Amino acid sequence: MFRLSDKGRGIRDMFDAIAPRYDLLNRLLSFGIDRRWRRFAVAQLQIPAGGMVLDVATGTGDVALTIAAATPSSVRIVGEDFTPGMLRHGRDKIARSPHADRIFLVNAPCEAMPHPAALFDGVTIAFGIRNVVDRAAGLAEMARVLKPGGRAVILEFSTPQSRFFKGLYHGYFRRVLPAIGGLLSKRSAYQYLPDSVLEFPDRQSFMAMMATADFVDIVYHDLTFGIATVYVGTRP
Ligand SMILES: C[S@@+](CC[C@H](N)C(=O)[O-])C[C@H]1O[C@@H](n2cnc3c(N)ncnc32)[C@H](O)[C@@H]1O
């Protein structure tokens, strides 16, 4: 078993509580756009036949399944998350999918991964890095487990750069989202979501963190007016 800080335990307990309705709320609150974002993120990977991909903070396995759908059947995928409830739902979903024989789920934190160095051809994390308490350690672990030349692809919510969309987005995020989340799941978790997005570093600061973790050739792609951003970095 791994040890977590008080803050880490709080985040894990929150995801455990919302796991049963997590997928439903994702589809509702993003109007289904989240699926397109995940496909775009996965398209940034370059995985050879027979390769291995790690999806960190895999939750209920949506990115792991998207990777499986986009890669040859010889590619194996490890989904890792520190919340047992999210993994339970992921396990059921993966078992019902055509990719059950090549997706493996592991209960572990991003900051201390149970994998040897340079094992994976690609690493992804979607809507996860914002929640990682020791973000620098999490990024360093992602770099450590990547093979040289392998890419890390990080999908995260952002703040739109246009003033108009920023206003609309903040209204939706601060008022509508916690209200719907409260009706169908746990309001405090859907209050935490906008709070954590607004606290997340801006694009340049986050890319600087990736550089500190030794990633090179770092680029970002804004999606849907900058509501979400995909960061790509390569392990030298
Ligand atoms: C918003 S969900 C995203 C799940 C999934 N990647 C997706 O695209 O739907 C965030 C996930 O990050 C996980 N998580 C948060 N902090 C973590 C950490 N330090 N180590 C591992 N998993 C973490 C949570 O348990 C949760 O499943």
The ligand as an ORCA input file, in Angstrom:
! r2SCAN-3c Opt
* xyz 0 1
  C     -11.057     14.043    -13.265
  S     -10.571     12.377    -13.116
  C      -9.961     11.976    -14.737
  C     -10.118     10.537    -15.088
  C      -9.786     10.158    -16.512
  N      -8.402     10.407    -16.833
  C     -10.675     10.839    -17.509
  O     -10.174     11.353    -18.508
  O     -11.901     10.825    -17.309
  C      -9.081     12.526    -12.195
  C      -8.513     11.214    -11.745
  O      -7.223     11.463    -11.222
  C      -7.007     10.565    -10.168
  N      -5.905     11.123     -9.359
  C      -5.851     12.311     -8.740
  N      -4.667     12.491     -8.139
  C      -3.949     11.366     -8.378
  C      -2.644     10.945     -8.011
  N      -1.841     11.731     -7.292
  N      -2.216      9.729     -8.426
  C      -3.035      8.936     -9.173
  N      -4.285      9.278     -9.536
  C      -4.735     10.484     -9.160
  C      -8.350     10.501     -9.463
  O      -8.472      9.342     -8.675
  C      -9.311     10.513    -10.652
  O      -9.644      9.219    -11.056
*
